[in-house]
Amino acid sequence: RMLFTRFGRGSARLMDTHAKVYVVHGGLFDITILSSANLTRNPRIEATVICADIEVSRFHRGWMDALWARADPFEPVEDQ
């Protein structure tokens, strides 16, 4: 619900990927975060790489945009 309140309907899609890649793209920077970690607590050792190379950012944005374009929109279940 918070996602849709902040970014509107259509701001989430269902995609077939297990990648943990985050791209922060802005006017002054392009940061890519590659990680083995899920966004949950676990006792395992994980690895994360933070990269500020614009070509790396473009590469990851490219495949992410392609997945997004063909992914089904996620529609939340409304409260009863």
Buried (B, 14 or more C-beta within 10 A) or exposed (E): EEEBEEEEEEEBEEBEEEEBBBBEEEEEEBBBBBBEEEEEEEEEEEEEEEBEEEEBBEBBBEEBEEBEEEBEEBEEEEEE
